Amino acid sequence: MDSAWAPQDGEEWELRHDDDGFTYKILKRQRVTDPSAAVSQLPLADPKAEAKRRRERKRNTLLKLKNQYQSEIHKWEVLSNTLRSMQEKNKEVNQASSHLGSSNSSVVKKSEDSSGSLVDEFLLQAETQEAIISDISNLCDVAEAMCDAQQEQLVQSFIDLPVWSSPRELMKSLCDD
């Protein structure tokens, strides 16, 4: 046995098992009778409290994910409803234009008094198409904003990694997980 692993004067080793099935050897903590030294020494973790804390951490993480997914589903529902209404408007415009196309031959034969109504129909068709283009533009803006927000969130998750903090905080976060 290596001398580094051999117990020194007054040192006792203890075997520990973690949740993943790993077994490791650590030095046993010595009980301190001095009250001022006892303040600096950390108490041993209660397994039930540790399990409760782990469950609470997992619950909070799952609730956070649930809220993120619900907000994303809400955004997609809004986009879907907008697209559906745009399709309905497009269908109405197509019906109006097909009606207008079939009536064009009969309108040409009519007098010039009815040409004013033809201009009005074309103007209405152009305004409807303008509204559809405006709706599509707004839909594209919303989709672009969602993509930008998702990209920003992804970048922020990499910035928030404990690797970028101090080595002590990194070790603390690794031990907490």
C-alpha positions in Angstrom: 0.0 0.0 0.0 1.3 3.5 -0.9 2.4 5.6 2.0 0.1 8.4 0.9 -2.8 6.2 1.5 -1.6 4.8 4.8 -3.1 6.3 7.9 -0.9 8.8 9.6 -0.8 9.6 13.3 -4.4 9.8 14.5 -5.9 9.7 11.0 -8.8 7.3 10.3 -10.2 6.6 6.9 -13.8 6.1 6.0 -15.4 4.4 3.0 -18.2 6.4 1.3 -20.7 5.3 -1.3 -22.5 7.8 -3.6 -25.7 7.6 -5.6 -23.9 6.4 -8.7 -22.4 3.4 -7.0 -18.9 4.8 -6.6 -17.0 3.9 -3.5 -14.2 6.1 -2.3 -12.0 6.5 0.8 -11.9 9.8 2.7 -10.4 10.9 6.0 -12.8 10.8 8.9 -13.6 14.1 10.5 -12.3 14.6 14.0 -14.6 15.8 16.7 -13.4 19.1 18.0 -13.9 19.9 21.6 -12.9 23.6 21.2 -16.1 25.6 20.6 -14.3 28.2 18.4 -13.0 25.5 16.1 -16.4 23.8 16.0 -17.9 26.9 14.3 -15.5 26.5 11.4 -16.1 22.8 11.0 -19.0 21.8 8.8 -21.6 19.3 10.2 -22.1 16.0 8.5 -24.9 16.1 5.9 -28.1 14.3 6.9 -28.9 11.8 4.1 -32.6 12.5 4.3 -32.1 16.2 4.2 -29.7 15.8 1.2 -32.3 13.6 -0.6 -35.0 16.2 0.1 -32.8 19.0 -1.2 -32.0 17.0 -4.3 -35.7 16.3 -4.9 -36.5 20.0 -4.4 -33.7 21.0 -6.8 -35.0 18.5 -9.4 -38.6 19.8 -8.9 -37.6 23.4 -9.4 -35.7 22.5 -12.5 -38.7 20.6 -13.9 -41.0 23.5 -13.1 -38.7 25.9 -14.8 -38.7 23.7 -17.9 -42.4 23.4 -17.8 -42.9 27.2 -17.8 -40.4 27.5 -20.7 -42.3 24.9 -22.7 -45.7 26.5 -21.9 -44.6 29.9 -23.0 -43.1 28.4 -26.2 -46.4 26.5 -26.9 -48.3 29.7 -26.4 -46.1 31.6 -28.9 -46.6 28.8 -31.5 -50.4 28.8 -30.9 -50.4 32.6 -31.6 -48.4 32.0 -34.8 -50.7 29.2 -35.9 -53.8 31.2 -35.3 -52.3 34.1 -37.2 -51.4 31.8 -40.1 -54.8 30.3 -40.1 -56.5 33.7 -40.3 -54.1 34.7 -43.1 -55.1 31.5 -45.0 -58.8 32.4 -44.7 -58.1 35.9 -46.0 -56.1 34.5 -48.9 -59.0 32.1 -49.7 -61.4 35.0 -49.7 -59.1 37.0 -52.0 -58.8 34.1 -54.4 -62.5 33.6 -54.5 -63.0 37.3 -55.2 -60.3 37.3 -57.9 -61.8 34.3 -59.6 -65.2 35.9 -59.4 -63.6 39.0 -60.8 -61.9 37.1 -63.6 -65.0 35.4 -64.7 -66.9 38.7 -64.7 -64.2 40.6 -66.6 -65.4 39.4 -70.0 -68.9 40.5 -69.2 -67.7 43.8 -67.8 -65.8 44.7 -70.9 -69.1 44.5 -72.9 -70.9 46.8 -70.5 -70.9 50.5 -70.7 -68.3 52.9 -69.2 -70.6 53.4 -66.1 -69.8 50.0 -64.8 -66.0 50.5 -65.3 -66.0 52.5 -62.1 -67.2 49.4 -60.2 -64.4 47.4 -61.8 -61.8 49.9 -60.6 -63.4 49.6 -57.1 -63.1 45.8 -57.2 -59.5 46.0 -58.3 -58.8 48.6 -55.6 -60.4 46.3 -53.0 -58.4 43.4 -54.2 -55.2 45.4 -54.0 -56.0 46.6 -50.4 -56.7 43.0 -49.4 -53.4 41.8 -50.8 -51.7 44.7 -49.0 -53.3 43.5 -45.7 -52.1 40.0 -46.3 -48.6 41.1 -47.0 -48.6 43.2 -43.9 -49.8 40.2 -41.8 -47.1 38.0 -43.3 -44.5 40.7 -42.5 -45.7 40.9 -38.9 -45.6 37.1 -38.7 -42.0 37.1 -40.0 -41.1 39.8 -37.4 -42.6 37.7 -34.6 -40.7 34.6 -35.8 -37.5 36.5 -36.0 -38.0 37.9 -32.5 -38.6 34.3 -31.2 -35.4 33.1 -32.9 -33.4 36.0 -31.5 -34.7 35.3 -28.0 -33.9 31.6 -28.3 -30.4 32.4 -29.6 -29.8 34.9 -26.7 -31.0 32.3 -24.2 -28.7 29.7 -25.6 -25.7 32.1 -25.5 -26.6 33.1 -22.0 -26.7 29.5 -20.9 -23.1 29.1 -22.1 -22.1 32.4 -20.4 -23.6 31.2 -17.1 -21.6 28.0 -17.0 -19.6 27.7 -13.8 -16.4 27.2 -15.9 -16.1 30.9 -16.3 -16.2 31.7 -12.6 -13.5 31.1 -10.0 -12.1 27.6 -9.5 -13.7 27.4 -6.0 -17.1 28.1 -7.4 -16.5 25.5 -10.2 -15.6 22.9 -7.6 -18.6 23.8 -5.5 -21.0 23.5 -8.5 -19.5 20.2 -9.5 -19.9 18.9 -6.0 -23.5 20.1 -5.8 -24.5 18.2 -8.9 
